[in-house]
């Protein structure tokens, strides 16, 4: 289990420029609004929870998707979302991250907001990058970088064995 705290955030403004914050800034009104997320790794599957009131939900590896433009409105919506992800990739220059898709619904109520998140995980530096593209609201896309720490880990098993002939572990 990993606990991931926001350390940087950015949002695209209506004039095309970006508003950026890091935890090193004097004031962090954007970061202060962000929740702490959790990741749970289970063999090859990754589960995500973006606040304490939600359940863990399975992330979908992004390589499961084929993105192409078509005349279908739903396909074009996803194509447009993928283009926003690509624009953020150019700005952020992310490398060596494994990426996952997460269709995010704000609640199970009749009235909800829908967003598409692409969550990238860097296995070596314990950081994540989340790009969110709102679908049902007229809001700009935004990006969050999080630094993660292991919350719980499996205790290592110690082996005590006799090193004499024929009694070592193989």
C-alpha positions in Angstrom: 0.0 0.0 0.0 1.3 3.4 -1.0 0.2 6.8 0.4 0.8 9.6 -2.2 0.8 13.3 -1.3 0.6 16.1 -3.8 3.9 18.0 -4.3 3.2 19.9 -7.5 0.1 20.8 -9.6 -0.7 22.7 -12.7 -3.9 23.8 -14.5 -4.3 25.2 -18.0 -5.9 28.6 -17.9 -8.4 30.0 -20.4 -5.7 32.1 -22.1 -3.7 28.9 -22.8 -1.0 29.6 -20.2 -0.4 27.3 -17.2 -0.7 28.1 -13.5 1.9 26.0 -11.6 2.6 25.3 -7.9 5.0 23.2 -5.9 5.1 22.6 -2.2 8.2 24.8 -2.1 6.1 27.9 -3.0 5.1 30.4 -0.3 1.4 29.8 -0.9 -0.2 26.7 -2.5 -4.0 27.3 -2.9 -4.3 24.6 -5.6 -2.2 21.9 -3.8 -4.1 22.7 -0.5 -7.3 21.6 -2.1 -6.0 18.2 -3.3 -6.5 15.0 -1.5 -4.0 12.3 -0.6 -4.3 9.2 -2.8 -3.5 5.6 -2.2 -2.3 2.8 -4.4 -2.5 -0.8 -3.7 -0.5 -3.3 -5.7 -1.7 -6.8 -6.1 0.5 -8.9 -8.3 0.2 -7.2 -11.7 -2.9 -5.2 -10.9 -2.9 -1.7 -9.4 -5.8 -0.2 -7.5 -6.4 3.5 -6.8 -8.3 5.4 -4.2 -8.2 9.2 -4.4 -9.8 10.0 -1.1 -10.8 8.3 2.1 -14.5 8.2 1.2 -14.0 6.1 -1.9 -13.3 2.4 -2.4 -10.2 1.1 -4.2 -10.8 0.8 -8.0 -8.7 -1.0 -10.5 -6.7 1.0 -13.0 -6.6 0.0 -16.7 -3.2 -0.2 -18.4 -3.2 2.5 -21.1 -1.7 0.0 -23.7 -5.1 -1.7 -23.7 -6.5 1.3 -25.7 -6.2 2.0 -29.4 -6.9 5.6 -30.1 -8.1 6.6 -33.5 -10.3 9.4 -34.9 -13.6 8.4 -36.4 -17.1 9.8 -37.1 -18.4 8.2 -33.9 -19.0 10.9 -31.3 -18.0 8.7 -28.4 -14.8 7.6 -30.1 -14.0 11.3 -31.0 -14.5 12.3 -27.4 -11.9 9.8 -26.3 -9.6 10.9 -29.1 -9.9 14.5 -27.9 -9.1 13.4 -24.3 -6.1 11.5 -25.5 -4.9 14.7 -27.4 -5.1 16.6 -24.1 -3.0 13.9 -22.4 -0.4 14.3 -25.2 -0.3 18.1 -24.7 0.5 17.6 -21.1 3.1 15.0 -21.9 4.9 17.5 -24.1 4.8 20.1 -21.3 5.9 17.7 -18.5 8.4 15.5 -20.5 7.5 12.4 -18.5 9.8 9.4 -19.1 9.9 5.8 -17.7 6.4 5.9 -16.3 3.9 3.1 -16.6 0.5 4.7 -17.5 -3.0 3.7 -16.6 -6.5 5.0 -17.4 -9.1 5.7 -14.8 -12.7 6.8 -15.7 -13.5 8.9 -12.7 -17.1 9.4 -11.5 -17.6 11.8 -8.6 -20.3 9.8 -7.0 -22.9 7.0 -7.5 -25.7 9.5 -7.2 -28.0 10.3 -10.1 -26.1 13.6 -10.6 -22.4 13.2 -11.0 -19.4 14.6 -12.9 -17.3 12.4 -15.1 -13.6 12.8 -15.8 -10.9 10.8 -17.5 -7.7 10.4 -15.6 -4.4 9.1 -16.9 -2.3 8.0 -14.0 1.4 7.4 -14.5 3.6 5.6 -12.0 7.3 5.7 -11.8 8.4 2.6 -10.0 11.9 3.7 -9.2 11.4 7.2 -7.6 8.0 6.5 -6.0 6.2 9.4 -7.8 3.0 9.5 -9.7 1.7 11.9 -12.3 -2.1 12.4 -12.7 -3.6 14.2 -15.7 -7.4 14.8 -15.4 -9.6 15.8 -18.2 -13.2 16.8 -17.1 -15.9 15.5 -19.4 -19.2 16.6 -18.0 -18.1 19.9 -16.6 -16.7 22.9 -18.4 -13.5 22.9 -16.4 -9.8 22.9 -17.6 -7.6 19.9 -17.5 -5.1 19.7 -14.7 -2.0 17.8 -13.6 -0.9 16.6 -10.1 2.5 15.1 -9.2 2.5 13.1 -6.0 5.3 11.6 -3.9 4.5 8.2 -2.5 5.6 6.4 0.6 5.0 2.7 1.5 2.2 2.6 4.1 2.3 -1.1 4.8 4.7 -3.7 3.5 5.0 -7.5 3.9 7.4 -8.5 6.6 10.4 -10.3 5.2 10.8 -13.9 6.2 14.1 -14.8 7.8 15.6 -18.2 7.2 17.7 -19.8 9.8 19.4 -22.9 8.4 22.4 -25.1 9.0 25.1 -24.3 6.5 26.6 -27.8 6.8 26.8 -30.1 3.8 23.3 -31.1 2.4 21.4 -28.8 4.6 21.5 -25.5 2.8 18.7 -23.9 1.0 18.6 -24.4 -2.7 
